Amino acid sequence: MTRHPIVDEGILERLEREYRADGYAVVASPFDPAEVAAWQVECDRLAGLLDEADPSDPRIQSRGHRARGVVRDRYDPVTDFSPLFRGLEEDSRLLSIAARVLGAIPILLKDRLILKSAGTHGYGLHMDWPYWEWLGIPPDEIVTLMLSVDATDAKNGAIEVFAGLHRTPLPAAADDPRDLDPKAVEGLQPRLATTRAGDILLLHPTAPHRSGPNLSGGSRRIVTFIYTIDRHAGARERYYSNPSS
Ligand SMILES: O=C(O)CCC(=O)C(=O)O
């Protein structure tokens, strides 16, 4: 495997500062354009497999769509389906970023691909932590790295983050205790985390976030690697062996 230099110290320093203060941070792409182009080709291949995939496979999940009711939209874990993304998980640039904010050796907890094809619905206000809490890992020992396969913006459903609220207890939604009550952020303005292809959005597990529908004509694809630290070895196996994950 090609070893890439770790991300520059100055970038890591800024990233860590922003991540601690805001609960998220965006890193400009440390990848070569040819690497990102290869991700795009791989996502096209994975999107093409969806029609033939076993409809009962729990690793392929669906999402509401403006015109088609429901569409198959997520691979989780995507590394089960893609040797390219399986290799990317241990890329030294990603590991150096994860190690910096976790302060320990990162290991992969979870990974996924969200295709968000044109017309697919967005995601309501939530934080990811309540979905992982049962694992018993403190939130500061998990970090999410979202890799933009395509540029993201307001039109195609970029992630919106309520910055600086990741240490503030917020009320749960009435219809799902794992989601947040939208009233919790009434009057507050989220930050739209726009990205270029190859950029990485870091998200803290308790950062409140949401995203809009994809109203553009193309897909908005994001590959996500969620890392924990080496003292939680076995957490990935526990996570994926739980049928409700
Ligand atoms: O991809 C998106 O638009 C949002 C995904 C998200 O918020 C999540 O899976 O936690």
The ligand as an SDF file (V2000), in Angstrom:
LIG
                    3D

 10  9  0  0  0  0  0  0  0  0999 V2000
  -25.6110   12.4630    4.5210 O   0  0  0  0  0  0  0  0  0  0  0  0
  -26.3900   13.2720    5.0500 C   0  0  0  0  0  0  0  0  0  0  0  0
  -26.9900   14.1340    4.4080 O   0  0  0  0  0  0  0  0  0  0  0  0
  -26.5970   13.2520    6.5450 C   0  0  0  0  0  0  0  0  0  0  0  0
  -26.1240   12.0060    7.1860 C   0  0  0  0  0  0  0  0  0  0  0  0
  -26.1740   12.0550    8.6630 C   0  0  0  0  0  0  0  0  0  0  0  0
  -26.4030   13.0720    9.2710 O   0  0  0  0  0  0  0  0  0  0  0  0
  -25.9410   10.8460    9.4410 C   0  0  0  0  0  0  0  0  0  0  0  0
  -25.9350    9.7420    8.8720 O   0  0  0  0  0  0  0  0  0  0  0  0
  -25.7590   10.9730   10.6790 O   0  0  0  0  0  0  0  0  0  0  0  0
  1  2  2  0
  2  3  1  0
  2  4  1  0
  4  5  1  0
  5  6  1  0
  6  7  2  0
  6  8  1  0
  8  9  2  0
  8 10  1  0
M  END
$$$$
